[in-house]
Amino acid sequence: MHSLGVPANIPIWFFVGVLLTIYGALIGGHGVYAWVTHERSMVVLANLHAAVWWGGMILILGLVYCVKFFPRQQR
């Protein structure tokens, strides 16, 4: 551990989880906004609100990665 209290080795998967969480929140947020405001779309299956579902799944996957690979101090 470094003198600043940060673990010396932070897994790359933690950063992958952070990015997935951010992307999931952005995609899901836009999907919810489009659903609430009844944004018109030229997509055939727009009534399924794929952005909400994909955003939610990516968000959950990102949170799982963040929790599982969170850098912990070695004892």
C-alpha positions in Angstrom: 0.0 0.0 0.0 1.2 3.5 -0.8 1.6 6.2 1.7 -1.6 7.9 0.6 -3.8 4.9 1.7 -4.5 3.7 -1.9 -3.9 0.0 -2.7 -0.8 -0.6 -4.9 -2.7 -2.8 -7.3 -6.2 -1.8 -8.5 -7.7 -4.4 -10.8 -8.5 -3.3 -14.3 -12.0 -4.9 -13.9 -12.9 -2.3 -11.3 -12.4 0.4 -14.0 -14.4 -1.7 -16.5 -17.2 -1.8 -13.9 -17.1 2.0 -13.4 -17.3 2.5 -17.2 -20.2 0.1 -17.5 -22.0 1.7 -14.6 -21.6 5.2 -16.2 -22.7 3.9 -19.7 -25.6 2.0 -18.3 -26.8 5.1 -16.4 -26.5 7.3 -19.5 -28.3 4.8 -21.8 -31.0 4.0 -19.3 -31.5 7.6 -18.4 -32.0 8.5 -22.1 -34.4 5.6 -22.5 -36.5 6.7 -19.5 -36.5 10.3 -20.7 -37.6 9.2 -24.2 -40.3 6.9 -22.7 -41.7 9.6 -20.4 -41.7 12.4 -23.0 -43.1 10.1 -25.7 -40.2 11.0 -28.0 -41.0 10.0 -31.6 -38.7 7.4 -33.1 -38.5 5.8 -36.6 -37.5 2.5 -35.1 -39.9 -0.3 -35.8 -39.9 -1.8 -32.3 -39.6 1.4 -30.4 -42.5 0.5 -28.1 -40.3 -2.1 -26.4 -38.0 0.6 -25.0 -34.8 -1.2 -25.6 -32.7 1.6 -24.2 -34.3 1.2 -20.8 -33.7 -2.5 -20.7 -30.2 -2.4 -22.0 -29.3 0.5 -19.8 -30.6 -1.3 -16.8 -28.7 -4.5 -17.6 -25.4 -2.7 -18.3 -25.9 -0.7 -15.1 -26.5 -3.8 -13.0 -23.5 -5.6 -14.6 -21.3 -2.5 -13.9 -22.3 -2.4 -10.3 -21.6 -6.2 -9.9 -18.1 -5.6 -11.3 -17.5 -2.6 -9.0 -18.5 -4.5 -5.9 -16.7 -7.7 -6.9 -13.4 -6.1 -7.9 -13.4 -3.1 -5.4 -9.8 -2.5 -4.3 -9.4 -3.7 -0.7 -6.5 -3.2 1.7 -4.4 -6.3 2.3 -4.0 -7.3 5.9 
